[in-house]
Amino acid sequence: MSRSRTERLVNLVICLLSTRRFLTAAQIAATVPGYEHDPDDAREHEAFQRKFERDKAELRELGVPLETGTASAFDTEPGYRIARREYALPEIPLKPDEAAAVGIAARLWQHAGLAAAASSGLAKLRAAGVDVDPHATLGLEPMVNVDPAFAPLTAAARDRREVRFDYRVPDRDAPDHRRLQPWGVVCWRGRWYVVGHDLDRDATRCFRLSRVVGQVRATGTPGAYQPPVGVDLISHVARWSGPTEHAGRATVLVAPGRAAGLRRVAVEATLGPEADRLVLPYTDVDLIAGHLVGYGPEVRVLDPPEVRDAVIQRLKEIAAHHDLPPAVPVRARSELASPAVANGRLSR
């Protein structure tokens, strides 16, 4: 099944789950992304009807309880809805490996761009005067995001297009420029990697998505290359990543009453009059640095130096990609680079 059809079917399910009344085909066409057409154009309208009939049959084959009926005795055109009482699943116990597989699938789903389209469709329903249940699709809302480079790299691997991107290497100040023919994106030990042919080095390489800086730019034409037959992307990433990183502990100062997420994982906490001292476990420097940067000025890194330096590097990249306007005084520019950055934080 194509991605566009998958998204259309999911959005159709969200739409029909979110209403208590029957929706006509015309209302569905005006609400669900993928059904847009000119109803006055006979050819377009006929194409929509064929598409809608195929989608209804597909949902019923998948076991979705699609009901047909009318909202009142005066309605002449039938409508559609999903019986929520029959759609809901009972509690499903999962083994640890099954739960892990579901978690990975959820991360892919949550980044598929479906939530925005679904929200737009529900807004159209409300505008049309249709009663929408705000709690009907809570289980379908995204909770976790993957790295920003995930979507463009998976699209490029699917379309066989070359890409360019900047890549941060831990022991260098400036990111490197990379040209890659991506073969695929995989998850290994909780991190996402892209594997492909490095055009500048003429060799197979893999890159951690969390280290990609800025935007991924597709430069080649679709179908420009073919990955090797039978290539095992996971095995390549496992060989490249080496042994599991060492376990370490980072000491940070946190503003009183802030950074609740860090407080939950801290192994030690010392309260102070102006700041609280937390000790955080970590196994990956880049991972904890990216997490700490997200708290902005609420957190200041004390040690170890490798974590503090990684935070400083992240802040420098943020400052470089969000250039201050010319009207900002020079003093403010220097404050952005130092001393706040030297302390491992970004001042407001």
C-alpha positions as CSV (number, residue, x, y, z in Angstrom):
1,M,0.0,0.0,0.0
2,S,1.4,3.4,-0.9
3,R,2.1,6.0,1.7
4,S,-0.5,8.4,0.4
5,R,-3.2,5.8,0.5
6,T,-2.1,4.7,4.0
7,E,-2.3,8.3,5.3
8,R,-5.8,8.8,3.6
9,L,-7.1,5.6,5.2
10,V,-5.8,6.6,8.7
11,N,-7.3,10.1,8.4
12,L,-10.6,8.6,7.3
13,V,-10.6,6.4,10.4
14,I,-9.8,9.4,12.6
15,C,-12.6,11.4,11.0
16,L,-15.2,8.7,11.3
17,L,-14.2,7.9,14.9
18,S,-14.4,11.6,16.0
19,T,-18.1,12.1,15.1
20,R,-21.2,10.6,16.6
21,R,-23.4,11.3,13.5
22,F,-23.3,9.8,10.1
23,L,-21.1,11.8,7.6
24,T,-22.1,11.8,3.9
25,A,-19.5,11.2,1.2
26,A,-19.6,14.9,0.3
27,Q,-18.8,15.8,3.9
28,I,-16.0,13.3,4.0
29,A,-14.5,14.6,0.7
30,A,-14.5,18.1,2.1
31,T,-12.8,17.0,5.4
32,V,-10.3,14.1,4.8
33,P,-7.0,14.9,3.1
34,G,-6.6,12.9,-0.1
35,Y,-10.2,13.2,-1.3
36,E,-10.0,16.8,-2.6
37,H,-11.8,17.2,-5.9
38,D,-14.2,19.4,-7.8
39,P,-17.7,18.0,-7.3
40,D,-19.0,19.8,-10.4
41,D,-16.5,18.0,-12.6
42,A,-18.1,14.7,-13.6
43,R,-14.8,13.0,-14.2
44,E,-13.2,14.1,-10.9
45,H,-16.3,13.2,-9.0
46,E,-16.4,9.8,-10.5
47,A,-12.8,9.2,-9.6
48,F,-13.5,10.2,-6.0
49,Q,-16.4,7.8,-5.8
50,R,-14.2,4.9,-7.1
51,K,-11.5,5.8,-4.6
52,F,-13.9,6.1,-1.7
53,E,-15.5,2.7,-2.5
54,R,-12.1,1.1,-2.6
55,D,-11.2,2.6,0.7
56,K,-14.5,1.5,2.4
57,A,-13.9,-2.0,1.2
58,E,-10.3,-1.9,2.5
59,L,-11.4,-0.8,5.9
60,R,-14.0,-3.5,6.2
61,E,-11.4,-6.1,5.1
62,L,-9.2,-4.8,7.9
63,G,-12.0,-5.4,10.4
64,V,-12.9,-1.7,10.9
65,P,-16.6,-1.6,11.9
66,L,-17.8,0.9,9.3
67,E,-21.5,1.6,9.7
68,T,-23.9,3.0,7.1
69,G,-27.0,5.0,8.0
70,T,-28.7,8.4,8.2
71,A,-28.8,11.0,10.9
72,S,-32.6,11.4,10.5
73,A,-35.6,10.1,8.6
74,F,-35.5,13.2,6.3
75,D,-31.9,12.5,5.0
76,T,-31.9,11.0,1.5
77,E,-28.2,10.3,1.2
78,P,-26.6,7.7,3.4
79,G,-23.7,8.5,5.7
80,Y,-20.9,6.7,7.4
81,R,-19.3,6.4,10.8
82,I,-17.2,3.9,12.9
83,A,-18.8,2.2,15.8
84,R,-16.4,3.1,18.6
85,R,-17.7,0.4,21.0
86,E,-16.8,-2.2,18.4
87,Y,-13.6,-0.6,17.3
88,A,-11.9,-0.4,20.7
89,L,-9.6,-3.3,21.6
90,P,-9.4,-5.1,24.9
91,E,-6.3,-4.9,27.0
92,I,-3.4,-6.6,25.2
93,P,-0.5,-8.0,27.3
94,L,2.9,-7.6,25.6
95,K,6.2,-9.4,26.3
96,P,9.2,-7.1,26.6
97,D,10.4,-7.7,23.0
98,E,6.9,-7.2,21.7
99,A,6.6,-3.9,23.6
100,A,10.0,-2.8,22.2
101,A,8.8,-3.5,18.6
102,V,5.6,-1.6,19.2
103,G,7.6,1.3,20.6
104,I,9.8,1.5,17.4
105,A,6.7,1.3,15.2
106,A,5.1,4.1,17.3
107,R,8.1,6.4,16.7
108,L,7.7,5.9,13.0
109,W,4.0,6.5,13.1
110,Q,4.4,9.7,15.2
111,H,6.8,11.2,12.7
112,A,4.7,10.4,9.6
113,G,3.0,13.8,9.5
114,L,-0.4,12.4,10.1
115,A,-1.3,14.3,13.2
116,A,-1.3,17.7,11.4
117,A,-3.6,16.4,8.7
118,A,-5.9,14.8,11.2
119,S,-6.1,17.9,13.2
120,S,-6.9,19.9,10.1
121,G,-9.7,17.5,9.2
122,L,-11.3,17.7,12.6
123,A,-11.2,21.5,12.5
124,K,-13.1,21.3,9.2
125,L,-15.7,19.1,10.8
126,R,-16.2,21.6,13.6
127,A,-16.5,24.4,11.1
128,A,-19.2,22.5,9.3
129,G,-21.2,22.2,12.5
130,V,-20.4,18.5,13.1
131,D,-20.2,17.5,16.7
132,V,-16.6,16.2,17.3
133,D,-15.6,14.1,20.3
134,P,-12.2,15.4,21.5
135,H,-11.5,12.2,23.3
136,A,-12.2,9.8,20.5
137,T,-8.7,9.6,19.0
138,L,-6.4,10.2,22.0
139,G,-4.6,7.0,21.3
140,L,-3.7,8.2,17.8
141,E,-2.0,11.5,18.9
142,P,1.8,11.7,18.6
143,M,3.8,11.5,21.8
144,V,7.5,11.2,20.7
145,N,9.5,12.7,17.9
146,V,12.5,11.3,16.1
147,D,15.4,13.4,14.8
148,P,14.6,16.1,12.3
149,A,16.8,14.4,9.7
150,F,14.6,11.3,9.8
151,A,12.0,12.3,7.3
152,P,14.2,13.7,4.5
153,L,16.7,10.8,4.8
154,T,14.0,8.1,4.7
155,A,12.4,9.9,1.7
156,A,15.7,10.1,-0.1
157,A,16.4,6.4,0.6
158,R,13.0,5.5,-0.7
159,D,13.4,7.6,-3.9
160,R,17.1,6.7,-4.4
161,R,18.2,10.4,-4.3
162,E,21.6,11.7,-3.3
163,V,21.7,14.1,-0.3
164,R,24.0,16.6,1.2
165,F,24.2,17.5,4.9
166,D,26.5,18.8,7.6
167,Y,27.6,16.3,10.2
168,R,29.1,17.0,13.6
169,V,32.0,14.9,14.7
170,P,32.6,15.0,18.5
171,D,36.3,15.9,18.4
172,R,35.9,18.8,15.9
173,D,34.6,22.3,16.3
174,A,33.1,22.7,12.8
175,P,30.8,20.2,11.2
176,D,31.9,18.3,8.1
177,H,30.1,18.4,4.7
178,R,28.8,15.0,3.5
179,R,27.5,13.7,0.2
180,L,25.6,10.4,0.5
181,Q,23.6,7.9,-1.4
182,P,21.3,6.7,1.4
183,W,20.3,3.0,1.4
184,G,18.1,3.1,4.5
185,V,17.5,4.4,8.0
186,V,17.6,2.0,10.9
187,C,17.4,2.1,14.7
188,W,20.2,0.6,16.8
189,R,20.4,0.8,20.6
190,G,17.8,3.5,20.7
191,R,19.4,5.7,18.1
192,W,18.7,6.3,14.4
193,Y,21.3,5.9,11.7
194,V,21.4,6.3,8.0
195,V,23.6,3.9,6.0
196,G,24.7,4.5,2.4
197,H,27.6,5.2,0.0
198,D,29.7,8.2,0.9
199,L,30.5,9.9,-2.4
200,D,33.5,11.8,-1.2
201,R,35.2,8.8,0.4
202,D,33.9,6.3,-2.1
203,A,33.0,3.9,0.7
204,T,30.1,2.6,2.8
205,R,29.4,4.8,5.8
206,C,26.7,5.3,8.4
207,F,25.8,8.5,10.3
208,R,23.9,9.0,13.5
209,L,20.9,11.2,12.8
210,S,21.3,13.2,16.0
211,R,24.7,14.5,14.7
212,V,23.2,15.9,11.5
213,V,23.4,19.7,11.7
214,G,20.8,21.8,9.9
215,Q,18.8,20.7,6.9
216,V,19.3,17.6,4.7
217,R,19.2,18.7,1.1
218,A,18.2,16.2,-1.7
219,T,20.4,17.0,-4.7
220,G,20.2,14.0,-7.0
221,T,17.5,12.8,-9.3
222,P,15.1,10.0,-8.2
223,G,16.4,6.5,-9.1
224,A,20.0,7.7,-9.5
225,Y,21.5,4.6,-7.9
226,Q,20.7,1.1,-6.5
227,P,21.7,-0.1,-3.1
228,P,23.7,-3.4,-3.0
229,V,21.5,-6.5,-3.0
230,G,21.0,-8.1,0.4
231,V,22.9,-5.5,2.3
232,D,22.3,-5.8,6.1
233,L,22.1,-2.2,7.5
234,I,21.8,-3.2,11.1
235,S,24.9,-5.3,11.0
236,H,26.9,-2.5,9.4
237,V,25.7,0.0,12.1
238,A,26.6,-2.6,14.9
239,R,30.1,-3.0,13.5
240,W,30.6,0.8,13.1
241,S,29.2,1.8,16.5
242,G,31.5,-0.6,18.4
243,P,31.0,-1.6,22.0
244,T,28.5,0.0,24.3
245,E,29.6,3.4,25.5
246,H,30.9,3.7,29.0
247,A,28.6,4.7,31.9
248,G,29.2,8.1,33.4
249,R,27.7,10.7,35.7
250,A,27.2,14.4,35.0
251,T,26.8,17.1,37.6
252,V,24.5,20.0,36.8
253,L,23.0,23.0,38.6
254,V,19.3,23.4,38.1
255,A,17.1,26.4,38.9
256,P,14.8,25.8,41.9
257,G,11.6,24.2,41.0
258,R,12.6,23.7,37.3
259,A,13.7,20.8,35.1
260,A,11.4,18.2,36.6
261,G,12.4,15.7,33.9
262,L,16.0,15.8,35.1
263,R,15.0,15.5,38.7
264,R,13.2,12.3,38.0
265,V,16.3,10.5,36.6
266,A,18.9,12.1,39.0
267,V,20.7,9.6,41.2
268,E,21.7,12.4,43.6
269,A,20.1,15.7,44.5
270,T,21.4,18.5,46.8
271,L,19.0,21.4,47.3
272,G,20.6,24.9,47.6
273,P,19.3,28.4,48.2
274,E,20.0,29.6,44.6
275,A,20.4,26.3,42.6
276,D,20.0,22.6,43.1
277,R,22.8,20.2,42.3
278,L,21.9,17.0,40.4
279,V,23.9,14.0,39.4
280,L,22.7,12.4,36.2
281,P,23.7,9.0,34.8
282,Y,24.5,8.8,31.1
283,T,26.0,6.4,28.6
284,D,26.2,8.7,25.5
285,V,27.7,12.2,25.6
286,D,25.8,13.5,22.5
287,L,22.5,12.2,23.9
288,I,22.7,13.8,27.3
289,A,24.1,17.1,25.8
290,G,21.1,17.3,23.4
291,H,18.8,16.7,26.3
292,L,20.4,19.3,28.6
293,V,20.5,22.0,25.9
294,G,16.7,21.7,25.7
295,Y,16.4,23.2,29.2
296,G,18.1,26.4,28.2
297,P,19.2,28.7,31.0
298,E,17.5,26.5,33.7
299,V,20.5,24.1,33.7
300,R,24.2,24.7,33.9
301,V,26.7,21.9,33.5
302,L,29.6,21.6,36.0
303,D,31.3,18.4,35.0
304,P,32.6,16.2,33.4
305,P,34.4,18.2,30.8
306,E,33.2,16.0,27.9
307,V,29.6,16.8,28.7
308,R,30.2,20.4,29.2
309,D,32.1,20.7,26.0
310,A,29.4,18.9,24.1
311,V,26.8,21.3,25.5
312,I,28.9,24.3,24.5
313,Q,29.3,22.9,21.0
314,R,25.5,22.5,20.7
315,L,24.9,26.1,21.8
316,K,27.5,27.4,19.3
317,E,25.6,25.6,16.5
318,I,22.3,27.0,17.7
319,A,23.8,30.5,17.8
320,A,25.3,30.1,14.3
321,H,22.0,28.8,12.8
322,H,19.9,31.5,14.5
323,D,21.9,34.6,13.7
324,L,21.0,37.7,15.7
325,P,19.5,40.7,13.8
326,P,21.8,43.7,13.1
327,A,19.8,45.8,15.6
328,V,21.0,43.7,18.5
329,P,23.9,45.5,20.3
330,V,27.4,44.0,20.0
331,R,27.4,43.5,23.8
332,A,24.5,41.1,23.4
333,R,26.3,39.1,20.8
334,S,29.3,38.7,23.0
335,E,27.1,37.6,25.9
336,L,25.6,34.9,23.7
337,A,29.0,33.5,23.0
338,S,30.5,34.1,26.5
339,P,30.4,33.8,29.4
340,A,27.1,31.9,29.3
341,V,28.2,29.5,26.7
342,A,31.5,28.9,28.6
343,N,29.3,27.8,31.5
344,G,27.4,25.4,29.3
345,R,24.2,27.3,29.0
346,L,22.5,29.8,26.7
347,S,21.3,33.1,28.3
348,R,18.0,34.7,27.4
